[in-house]
Amino acid sequence: MRILGLPLLQRFKQSHADARGPLDAWRNEVEDSLWKASRDIKQRYSSADFLADNRVIFNIKGNRYRLVVQVRYLGGLVVVEWIGTHAEYDKKKF
């Protein structure tokens, strides 16, 4: 998969150093994957949650952080939409 929106992750890692390793691991795994459907994601990330419009929520660093992406299965794209703390996520509406 190809990831769009990596600068957002880079900025987040600058202010949340403890998220660097987990986000880098997530990125490497996603770039090495080829997701055709949501079940492909669920097989690897059992805690992933799915929203409308092919949005997926990933728990990062033991659910301390939340990452929201949109997956375009046919194009092989993952678009980073938002990342933040779990508390910040609870205040958002997706």
All heavy atoms as an XYZ file, in Angstrom:
781
protein
N       0.852     -1.167      0.000
C       0.000      0.000      0.000
C       0.899      1.232      0.000
O       2.001      1.216      0.541
C      -0.896      0.013      1.239
C      -1.799     -1.216      1.413
S      -3.054     -1.449      0.151
C      -4.196     -0.147      0.490
N       0.372      2.267     -0.587
C       1.089      3.546     -0.591
C       0.383      4.468      0.394
O      -0.851      4.553      0.404
C       1.070      4.140     -1.993
C       1.993      5.328     -2.150
C       2.208      5.668     -3.613
N       0.955      5.891     -4.314
C       0.585      7.065     -4.823
N       1.384      8.109     -4.735
N      -0.566      7.196     -5.445
N       1.155      5.146      1.213
C       0.600      6.004      2.258
C       0.741      7.466      1.854
O       1.851      7.925      1.554
C       1.297      5.765      3.606
C       1.188      4.299      4.008
C       0.701      6.669      4.684
C       2.011      3.926      5.228
N      -0.374      8.184      1.886
C      -0.367      9.623      1.669
C      -0.603     10.302      3.017
O      -1.365      9.798      3.839
C      -1.465     10.029      0.696
C      -1.419      9.395     -0.692
C      -2.598      9.880     -1.532
C      -0.116      9.708     -1.385
N       0.051     11.426      3.232
C      -0.119     12.158      4.485
C       0.958     11.874      5.509
O       0.769     12.120      6.703
N       2.088     11.372      5.062
C       3.176     11.074      5.992
C       3.691     12.294      6.748
O       4.122     12.158      7.901
C       4.319     10.361      5.262
C       3.989      8.926      4.815
C       5.131      8.361      3.981
C       3.695      8.049      6.006
N       3.660     13.508      6.176
C       4.105     14.671      6.953
C       3.301     14.868      8.249
O       3.852     15.304      9.257
C       3.907     15.849      5.994
C       4.075     15.239      4.637
C       3.423     13.878      4.760
N       2.035     14.500      8.237
C       1.225     14.588      9.452
C       1.775     13.652     10.530
O       1.891     14.031     11.707
C      -0.227     14.235      9.136
C      -1.222     14.318     10.277
C      -1.319     15.735     10.809
C      -2.591     13.841      9.803
N       2.159     12.456     10.137
C       2.762     11.518     11.097
C       4.105     12.026     11.591
O       4.420     11.894     12.777
C       2.920     10.136     10.464
C       1.655      9.392     10.064
C       1.995      8.012      9.532
C       0.682      9.304     11.223
N       4.899     12.605     10.694
C       6.207     13.133     11.083
C       6.067     14.238     12.133
O       6.790     14.266     13.116
C       6.963     13.663      9.863
C       7.461     12.587      8.934
C       8.398     11.621      9.624
O       8.062     10.451      9.780
N       9.538     12.074     10.045
N       5.130     15.150     11.910
C       4.911     16.231     12.885
C       4.454     15.674     14.224
O       4.894     16.138     15.274
C       3.884     17.229     12.347
C       4.426     18.134     11.258
C       3.491     19.288     10.937
N       2.175     18.866     10.493
C       1.848     18.576      9.233
N       2.770     18.662      8.276
N       0.620     18.211      8.913
N       3.600     14.674     14.177
C       3.117     14.079     15.418
C       4.261     13.416     16.184
O       4.357     13.549     17.410
C       2.011     13.061     15.121
C       1.333     12.556     16.350
C       0.350     13.317     16.973
C       1.670     11.339     16.904
C      -0.282     12.857     18.117
C       1.051     10.872     18.042
C       0.069     11.636     18.658
N       5.135     12.725     15.488
C       6.262     12.047     16.136
C       7.223     13.040     16.780
O       7.859     12.720     17.778
C       7.011     11.169     15.132
C       6.226      9.945     14.723
C       7.034      8.951     13.915
C       7.559      9.479     12.629
N       8.248      8.454     11.824
N       7.313     14.246     16.247
C       8.200     15.257     16.833
C       7.723     15.669     18.224
O       8.528     15.949     19.094
C       8.302     16.477     15.926
C       9.078     16.211     14.669
C       9.074     17.396     13.710
O       8.357     18.373     13.906
N       9.871     17.303     12.661
N       6.427     15.709     18.418
C       5.903     16.124     19.724
C       5.494     14.955     20.609
O       5.159     15.164     21.774
C       4.705     17.069     19.540
O       3.690     16.430     18.804
N       5.529     13.738     20.084
C       5.179     12.540     20.851
C       6.232     11.470     20.563
O       5.981     10.529     19.805
C       3.792     12.039     20.479
C       2.700     13.009     20.783
N       2.350     14.025     19.922
C       1.911     13.139     21.872
C       1.372     14.719     20.453
N       1.089     14.214     21.644
N       7.385     11.626     21.174
C       8.524     10.751     20.887
C       8.210      9.278     21.144
O       8.734      8.405     20.452
C       9.740     11.180     21.701
N       7.348      8.994     22.104
C       7.042      7.599     22.419
C       6.215      6.918     21.322
O       6.082      5.701     21.307
C       6.335      7.487     23.765
C       4.992      8.207     23.796
O       4.828      9.217     23.083
O       4.107      7.751     24.554
N       5.696      7.698     20.389
C       4.918      7.137     19.283
C       5.789      6.808     18.072
O       5.315      6.167     17.134
C       3.826      8.112     18.869
N       7.040      7.213     18.080
C       7.903      7.020     16.898
C       8.025      5.566     16.493
O       7.787      5.211     15.348
C       9.291      7.604     17.159
C       9.312      9.095     17.117
C      10.708      9.656     17.320
N      10.616     11.105     17.439
C      11.402     11.837     18.175
N      12.388     11.277     18.860
N      11.240     13.141     18.229
N       8.449      4.732     17.424
C       8.633      3.308     17.106
C       7.351      2.644     16.618
O       7.352      1.997     15.558
N       6.249      2.786     17.358
C       5.002      2.171     16.903
C       4.512      2.711     15.553
O       4.026      1.937     14.721
C       4.013      2.504     18.018
C       4.862      2.658     19.237
C       6.136      3.282     18.731
N       4.639      4.003     15.316
C       4.206      4.558     14.031
C       5.108      4.098     12.893
O       4.629      3.821     11.790
C       4.151      6.083     14.085
C       2.941      6.658     14.803
C       3.082      8.174     14.958
C       1.647      6.308     14.080
N       6.403      4.016     13.148
C       7.317      3.520     12.115
C       7.013      2.058     11.788
O       7.035      1.658     10.620
C       8.770      3.686     12.547
C       9.220      5.137     12.557
O       8.535      5.992     11.944
O      10.255      5.427     13.199
N       6.715      1.260     12.817
C       6.372     -0.148     12.595
C       5.076     -0.260     11.795
O       4.980     -1.061     10.852
C       6.243     -0.874     13.929
N       4.078      0.555     12.154
C       2.808      0.554     11.413
C       3.056      0.914      9.954
O       2.560      0.248      9.050
C       1.825      1.537     12.070
C       0.538      1.664     11.330
C      -0.572      0.869     11.476
C       0.222      2.611     10.298
N      -1.547      1.279     10.593
C      -1.089      2.337      9.863
C       0.925      3.654      9.705
C      -1.712      3.084      8.864
C       0.307      4.396      8.704
C      -0.994      4.110      8.298
N       3.828      1.967      9.740
C       4.112      2.405      8.372
C       4.788      1.295      7.563
O       4.386      1.018      6.429
C       5.012      3.642      8.402
C       5.419      4.101      7.029
C       6.396      5.246      7.072
N       6.832      5.596      5.731
C       7.674      6.576      5.460
N       8.161      7.322      6.424
N       8.015      6.826      4.221
N       5.806      0.667      8.126
C       6.512     -0.392      7.409
C       5.589     -1.547      7.058
O       5.648     -2.086      5.942
C       7.707     -0.887      8.223
C       8.818      0.136      8.300
O       8.961      0.975      7.417
N       9.590      0.087      9.370
N       4.739     -1.942      8.001
C       3.811     -3.041      7.746
C       2.802     -2.681      6.664
O       2.489     -3.506      5.802
C       3.083     -3.430      9.029
C       3.967     -4.156     10.008
C       3.209     -4.607     11.242
O       1.962     -4.684     11.209
O       3.868     -4.882     12.244
N       2.285     -1.469      6.720
C       1.286     -1.057      5.736
C       1.909     -0.971      4.346
O       1.324     -1.423      3.361
C       0.638      0.285      6.141
C      -0.243      0.836      5.031
C      -0.163      0.110      7.430
N       3.095     -0.409      4.257
C       3.750     -0.291      2.948
C       4.076     -1.656      2.349
O       4.155     -1.786      1.123
C       5.005      0.568      3.065
C       4.690      2.028      3.283
C       5.909      2.922      3.457
O       6.979      2.419      3.882
O       5.789      4.123      3.190
N       4.235     -2.662      3.195
C       4.518     -4.016      2.712
C       3.256     -4.842      2.482
O       3.340     -6.017      2.142
C       5.425     -4.755      3.705
C       6.846     -4.219      3.699
O       7.238     -3.555      2.716
O       7.573     -4.453      4.692
N       2.098     -4.242      2.703
C       0.823     -4.956      2.587
C       0.130     -4.633      1.273
O       0.425     -3.634      0.623
C      -0.110     -4.554      3.733
O       0.450     -4.899      4.974
N      -0.834     -5.475      0.940
C      -1.718     -5.220     -0.188
C      -3.126     -5.586      0.272
O      -3.525     -6.742      0.246
C      -1.328     -6.043     -1.410
C      -2.170     -5.806     -2.657
C      -2.189     -4.327     -3.037
C      -1.663     -6.642     -3.805
N      -3.838     -4.587      0.769
C      -5.184     -4.805      1.286
C      -6.188     -4.731      0.143
O      -6.235     -3.757     -0.602
C      -5.528     -3.762      2.338
C      -4.671     -3.789      3.552
C      -4.017     -4.860      4.085
C      -4.370     -2.690      4.413
N      -3.339     -4.498      5.221
C      -3.541     -3.162      5.442
C      -4.730     -1.342      4.415
C      -3.068     -2.349      6.458
C      -4.263     -0.529      5.428
C      -3.439     -1.033      6.447
N      -7.013     -5.736      0.050
C      -8.077     -5.778     -0.963
C      -9.443     -5.500     -0.338
O     -10.371     -5.126     -1.026
C      -8.103     -7.139     -1.657
C      -6.834     -7.447     -2.423
C      -6.715     -6.571     -3.631
C      -5.512     -6.964     -4.462
N      -5.302     -6.067     -5.570
N      -9.550     -5.733      0.976
C     -10.817     -5.537      1.682
C     -10.534     -5.358      3.165
O      -9.420     -5.631      3.642
C     -11.732     -6.738      1.457
N     -11.548     -4.940      3.906
C     -11.373     -4.693      5.339
C     -10.941     -5.943      6.088
O     -10.225     -5.849      7.087
C     -12.651     -4.117      5.944
O     -13.729     -4.998      5.751
N     -11.330     -7.109      5.619
C     -10.927     -8.343      6.314
C      -9.404     -8.520      6.318
O      -8.849     -9.111      7.242
C     -11.630     -9.552      5.702
C     -11.157     -9.908      4.320
C     -11.883    -11.139      3.753
N     -11.537    -11.310      2.377
C     -12.125    -10.689      1.358
N     -13.115     -9.856      1.591
N     -11.732    -10.906      0.121
N      -8.723     -7.998      5.290
C      -7.265     -8.074      5.248
C      -6.650     -7.267      6.383
O      -5.651     -7.667      6.972
C      -6.736     -7.564      3.902
C      -7.225     -8.395      2.731
O      -7.460     -9.609      2.909
O      -7.383     -7.819      1.636
N      -7.251     -6.133      6.673
C      -6.771     -5.294      7.772
C      -7.061     -5.977      9.097
O      -6.199     -6.059      9.982
C      -7.428     -3.897      7.730
C      -7.037     -3.176      6.441
C      -7.055     -3.076      8.963
C      -7.818     -1.897      6.189
N      -8.271     -6.500      9.240
C      -8.699     -7.113     10.499
C      -7.861     -8.337     10.842
O      -7.631     -8.628     12.027
C     -10.180     -7.471     10.407
C     -10.843     -7.651     11.731
C     -10.903     -6.346     12.485
C     -11.812     -6.459     13.691
N     -11.755     -5.295     14.554
N      -7.367     -9.057      9.842
C      -6.524    -10.228     10.090
C      -5.241     -9.843     10.810
O      -4.744    -10.574     11.656
C      -6.183    -10.941      8.786
C      -7.320    -11.756      8.247
C      -6.968    -12.419      6.924
O      -6.072    -11.982      6.196
N      -7.689    -13.473      6.595
N      -4.691     -8.704     10.475
C      -3.437     -8.259     11.088
C      -3.667     -7.370     12.292
O      -2.939     -7.417     13.269
C      -2.580     -7.532     10.032
C      -1.351     -6.827     10.564
C      -0.410     -7.800     11.299
N       0.663     -7.104     11.946
C       0.690     -6.735     13.222
N      -0.349     -6.976     14.015
N       1.720     -6.116     13.725
N      -4.670     -6.511     12.221
C      -4.958     -5.537     13.278
C      -6.342     -5.827     13.846
O      -7.325     -5.189     13.469
C      -4.894     -4.112     12.729
C      -3.541     -3.742     12.177
C      -3.274     -3.821     10.821
C      -2.525     -3.298     13.023
C      -2.027     -3.485     10.311
C      -1.284     -2.950     12.520
C      -1.040     -3.058     11.165
O       0.193     -2.720     10.674
N      -6.420     -6.773     14.753
C      -7.716     -7.204     15.280
C      -8.445     -6.097     16.034
O      -9.669     -6.114     16.139
C      -7.551     -8.429     16.174
O      -6.707     -8.135     17.269
N      -7.722     -5.119     16.543
C      -8.361     -4.032     17.295
C      -8.776     -2.857     16.401
O      -9.351     -1.889     16.892
C      -7.428     -3.524     18.398
O      -6.270     -2.942     17.828
N      -8.518     -2.957     15.107
C      -8.908     -1.873     14.193
C     -10.431     -1.746     14.161
O     -11.152     -2.743     14.213
C      -8.371     -2.139     12.790
N     -10.881     -0.509     14.099
C     -12.305     -0.229     13.982
C     -12.567      0.393     12.617
O     -11.723      1.107     12.073
C     -12.765      0.737     15.078
C     -12.689      0.120     16.460
O     -13.140     -1.036     16.614
O     -12.183      0.784     17.383
N     -13.758      0.165     12.098
C     -14.096      0.611     10.755
C     -15.266      1.576     10.805
O     -16.239      1.349     11.511
C     -14.424     -0.589      9.869
C     -13.246     -1.514      9.717
C     -13.004     -2.521     10.640
C     -12.365     -1.367      8.667
C     -11.907     -3.362     10.516
C     -11.264     -2.190      8.531
C     -11.036     -3.192      9.460
N     -15.135      2.657     10.050
C     -16.164      3.680      9.932
C     -16.645      3.740      8.488
O     -16.093      3.065      7.611
C     -15.602      5.048     10.345
C     -15.016      5.175     11.745
C     -14.360      6.533     11.915
C     -16.089      4.952     12.794
N     -17.617      4.595      8.242
C     -18.104      4.802      6.875
C     -16.995      5.361      5.987
O     -15.986      5.874      6.476
C     -19.289      5.766      6.904
N     -17.194      5.267      4.704
C     -16.254      5.802      3.707
C     -14.874      5.157      3.788
O     -13.855      5.814      3.550
C     -16.123      7.324      3.828
C     -17.423      8.039      3.558
O     -18.186      7.569      2.688
O     -17.679      9.065      4.215
N     -14.826      3.885      4.145
C     -13.571      3.128      4.210
C     -12.550      3.752      5.160
O     -11.341      3.683      4.920
C     -12.964      2.938      2.821
C     -13.793      2.002      1.980
O     -14.377      1.043      2.488
N     -13.882      2.276      0.699
N     -13.022      4.359      6.220
C     -12.122      4.894      7.240
C     -11.827      3.786      8.244
O     -12.699      2.995      8.606
C     -12.749      6.078      7.942
C     -12.743      7.313      7.103
C     -13.126      8.517      7.944
N     -12.926      9.717      7.195
C     -13.889     10.342      6.531
N     -15.111      9.862      6.526
N     -13.633     11.446      5.872
N     -10.576      3.774      8.690
C     -10.128      2.777      9.653
C      -9.436      3.495     10.795
O      -8.662      4.430     10.578
C      -9.154      1.760      9.005
C      -8.764      0.675      9.998
C      -9.747      1.157      7.748
N      -9.715      3.035     12.017
C      -9.078      3.590     13.207
C      -8.121      2.539     13.747
O      -8.524      1.415     14.057
C     -10.115      3.941     14.279
C     -11.141      4.918     13.718
C      -9.426      4.513     15.520
C     -12.380      5.023     14.552
N      -6.855      2.929     13.864
C      -5.828      2.048     14.414
C      -5.444      2.533     15.807
O      -5.303      3.741     16.032
C      -4.576      2.057     13.528
C      -4.773      1.425     12.188
C      -5.088      2.195     11.089
C      -4.643      0.060     12.034
C      -5.266      1.623      9.840
C      -4.821     -0.535     10.792
C      -5.140      0.252      9.694
N      -5.270      1.596     16.709
C      -4.739      1.901     18.037
C      -3.219      1.861     17.941
O      -2.653      0.883     17.460
C      -5.215      0.879     19.060
C      -6.713      0.899     19.226
O      -7.331      1.949     19.179
N      -7.306     -0.259     19.414
N      -2.590      2.913     18.405
C      -1.138      3.025     18.356
C      -0.616      3.093     19.785
O      -1.165      3.812     20.622
C      -0.704      4.291     17.574
C      -1.297      4.307     16.158
C       0.815      4.439     17.552
C      -0.818      3.206     15.239
N       0.449      2.352     20.045
C       1.092      2.313     21.355
C       0.102      1.935     22.456
O      -0.124      2.666     23.418
C       1.790      3.619     21.696
C       2.686      3.482     22.923
C       3.625      4.607     23.059
C       4.418      4.616     24.330
N       4.791      3.385     24.929
N      -0.480      0.753     22.285
C      -1.375      0.238     23.307
C      -2.610      1.085     23.519
O      -3.094      1.224     24.640
N      -3.107      1.682     22.461
C      -4.311      2.504     22.465
C      -4.110      3.863     23.120
O      -5.062      4.569     23.411
C      -5.488      1.762     23.120
C      -6.818      2.251     22.641
O      -6.930      2.876     21.603
N      -7.852      1.979     23.412
N      -2.871      4.247     23.332
C      -2.606      5.593     23.852
C      -2.924      6.633     22.776
O      -3.362      7.742     23.083
C      -1.155      5.696     24.292
C      -0.836      7.052     24.861
C       0.491      7.092     25.524
N       0.688      8.415     26.104
C       1.719      8.748     26.811
N       2.647      7.873     27.077
N       1.825      9.965     27.272
N      -2.658      6.267     21.535
C      -2.909      7.157     20.405
C      -3.857      6.483     19.439
O      -3.945      5.254     19.381
C      -1.598      7.504     19.688
C      -0.572      8.106     20.602
C       0.579      7.414     20.943
C      -0.761      9.364     21.154
C       1.518      7.972     21.806
C       0.167      9.926     22.011
C       1.301      9.215     22.333
O       2.223      9.770     23.192
N      -4.544      7.311     18.665
C      -5.455      6.812     17.644
C      -5.057      7.415     16.305
O      -4.761      8.602     16.217
C      -6.892      7.222     17.962
C      -7.501      6.512     19.158
C      -8.081      5.196     18.687
N      -8.645      4.401     19.743
C      -9.944      4.249     19.963
N     -10.821      4.900     19.240
N     -10.349      3.427     20.896
N      -5.073      6.580     15.295
C      -4.734      6.974     13.934
C      -5.940      6.685     13.047
O      -6.440      5.554     13.020
C      -3.515      6.183     13.452
C      -3.122      6.294     11.995
C      -2.745      7.726     11.635
C      -1.965      5.348     11.696
N      -6.412      7.705     12.347
C      -7.561      7.554     11.455
C      -7.072      7.715     10.021
O      -6.433      8.721      9.687
C      -8.655      8.597     11.769
C      -9.835      8.435     10.813
C      -9.105      8.489     13.224
N      -7.370      6.718      9.209
C      -6.974      6.743      7.804
C      -8.186      6.399      6.940
O      -9.167      5.824      7.422
C      -5.830      5.746      7.505
C      -4.623      6.018      8.383
C      -6.297      4.306      7.652
N      -8.085      6.759      5.686
C      -9.061      6.300      4.703
C      -8.327      5.375      3.743
O      -7.223      5.703      3.276
C      -9.679      7.454      3.935
C     -10.764      6.980      2.989
C     -11.405      8.108      2.227
O     -10.714      8.962      1.696
N     -12.719      8.105      2.174
N      -8.909      4.220      3.494
C      -8.281      3.233      2.625
C      -9.006      3.222      1.284
O     -10.228      3.149      1.224
C      -8.324      1.831      3.260
C      -7.666      0.812      2.342
C      -7.633      1.839      4.625
N      -8.215      3.329      0.240
C      -8.740      3.204     -1.121
C      -8.192      1.889     -1.672
O      -7.078      1.831     -2.206
C      -8.303      4.392     -1.965
C      -8.859      5.691     -1.410
C      -8.435      6.875     -2.206
N      -8.831      8.102     -1.512
C      -8.303      9.284     -1.737
N      -7.351      9.424     -2.653
N      -8.718     10.328     -1.072
N      -8.980      0.851     -1.468
C      -8.530     -0.503     -1.778
C      -8.128     -0.673     -3.239
O      -7.077     -1.251     -3.533
C      -9.614     -1.521     -1.409
C      -9.916     -1.553      0.067
C     -11.033     -0.912      0.591
C      -9.072     -2.210      0.953
C     -11.318     -0.937      1.946
C      -9.341     -2.235      2.314
C     -10.463     -1.594      2.800
O     -10.721     -1.613      4.145
N      -8.954     -0.183     -4.163
C      -8.664     -0.375     -5.584
C      -7.386      0.320     -6.018
O      -6.660     -0.172     -6.868
C      -9.837      0.107     -6.439
C     -11.113     -0.727     -6.323
C     -12.225     -0.116     -7.164
C     -10.853     -2.170     -6.731
N      -7.093      1.463     -5.439
C      -5.885      2.196     -5.805
C      -4.671      1.844     -4.967
O      -3.575      2.312     -5.241
N      -4.878      1.034     -3.926
C      -3.768      0.668     -3.060
C      -3.244      1.844     -2.242
O      -2.051      1.944     -1.994
N      -4.162      2.723     -1.814
C      -3.768      3.925     -1.075
C      -4.314      3.918      0.345
O      -5.440      3.476      0.583
C      -4.290      5.185     -1.764
C      -3.724      5.531     -3.117
C      -4.445      6.742     -3.690
C      -2.235      5.803     -3.015
N      -3.516      4.442      1.250
C      -3.933      4.704      2.619
C      -3.673      6.186      2.859
O      -2.533      6.642      2.751
C      -3.140      3.844      3.629
C      -3.490      4.218      5.055
C      -3.386      2.363      3.373
N      -4.721      6.923      3.153
C      -4.617      8.372      3.338
C      -4.742      8.688      4.827
O      -5.791      8.423      5.432
C      -5.709      9.113      2.540
C      -5.563     10.617      2.728
C      -5.643      8.730      1.067
N      -3.686      9.231      5.406
C      -3.715      9.616      6.811
C      -4.590     10.847      6.955
O      -4.350     11.868      6.309
C      -2.289      9.911      7.335
C      -2.339     10.412      8.775
C      -1.414      8.669      7.219
N      -5.619     10.742      7.789
C      -6.528     11.868      7.994
C      -6.288     12.571      9.325
O      -6.420     13.787      9.413
C      -7.980     11.397      7.928
C      -8.394     10.962      6.555
C      -9.875     10.684      6.473
O     -10.562     10.616      7.513
O     -10.355     10.527      5.339
N      -5.975     11.790     10.365
C      -5.857     12.391     11.696
C      -5.080     11.445     12.601
O      -5.179     10.224     12.475
C      -7.257     12.630     12.277
C      -7.268     13.312     13.597
C      -7.235     14.644     13.819
C      -7.299     12.687     14.880
N      -7.248     14.892     15.177
C      -7.291     13.699     15.838
C      -7.334     11.358     15.298
C      -7.313     13.429     17.204
C      -7.355     11.094     16.656
C      -7.347     12.124     17.590
N      -4.326     12.028     13.522
C      -3.686     11.258     14.589
C      -3.687     12.114     15.844
O      -3.518     13.339     15.785
C      -2.252     10.802     14.227
C      -1.733      9.894     15.337
C      -1.350     11.971     13.931
C      -0.521      9.074     14.970
N      -3.894     11.469     16.966
C      -3.905     12.192     18.232
C      -4.010     11.234     19.396
O      -3.996     10.011     19.229
N      -4.132     11.805     20.582
C      -4.278     10.976     21.780
C      -5.678     10.381     21.814
O      -6.587     10.851     21.132
C      -4.044     11.795     23.057
O      -5.101     12.749     23.179
C      -2.691     12.482     23.040
N      -5.819      9.374     22.632
C      -7.133      8.756     22.780
C      -8.132      9.787     23.315
O      -9.277      9.847     22.866
C      -7.052      7.560     23.717
C      -8.249      6.673     23.659
N      -8.150      5.328     23.623
C      -9.560      6.948     23.607
C      -9.359      4.810     23.562
N     -10.234      5.765     23.554
N      -7.701     10.610     24.255
C      -8.589     11.646     24.816
C      -9.022     12.641     23.740
O     -10.183     13.046     23.703
C      -7.891     12.364     25.964
N      -8.100     13.028     22.868
C      -8.449     13.952     21.772
C      -9.427     13.277     20.806
O     -10.360     13.918     20.318
C      -7.193     14.383     21.019
C      -6.277     15.274     21.814
C      -4.916     15.461     21.163
O      -4.466     14.578     20.389
O      -4.288     16.498     21.452
N      -9.194     11.994     20.556
C     -10.073     11.248     19.664
C     -11.517     11.224     20.205
O     -12.472     11.368     19.440
C      -9.567      9.818     19.488
C     -10.525      8.935     18.746
C     -10.573      8.954     17.360
C     -11.409      8.117     19.429
C     -11.472      8.147     16.667
C     -12.313      7.312     18.750
C     -12.340      7.343     17.385
O     -13.234      6.562     16.699
N     -11.652     11.046     21.508
C     -12.979     10.984     22.113
C     -13.781     12.266     21.886
O     -15.006     12.242     21.927
C     -12.878     10.697     23.608
C     -12.466      9.251     23.882
O     -12.606      8.402     22.972
O     -12.005      8.978     25.016
N     -13.106     13.388     21.653
C     -13.781     14.656     21.420
C     -14.116     14.896     19.939
O     -14.863     15.809     19.628
C     -12.909     15.802     21.930
C     -12.668     15.764     23.414
C     -11.709     16.834     23.842
C     -11.353     16.693     25.318
N     -10.303     17.623     25.719
N     -13.565     14.067     19.060
C     -13.764     14.246     17.621
C     -15.023     13.526     17.162
O     -15.503     12.604     17.819
C     -12.576     13.684     16.835
C     -11.235     14.277     17.155
C     -11.053     15.626     16.577
C     -10.676     15.540     15.127
N     -10.435     16.840     14.535
N     -15.511     13.932     16.009
C     -16.630     13.245     15.358
C     -16.213     12.925     13.926
O     -15.959     13.831     13.142
C     -17.869     14.119     15.379
C     -18.395     14.317     16.768
C     -19.732     14.978     16.773
C     -20.092     15.230     18.230
N     -21.465     15.333     18.467
N     -16.125     11.663     13.652
C     -15.729     11.228     12.310
C     -16.925     10.660     11.586
O     -17.783     10.052     12.097
C     -14.615     10.179     12.386
C     -13.307     10.749     12.836
C     -12.924     10.676     14.157
C     -12.460     11.371     11.938
C     -11.716     11.209     14.580
C     -11.250     11.903     12.346
C     -10.889     11.809     13.669
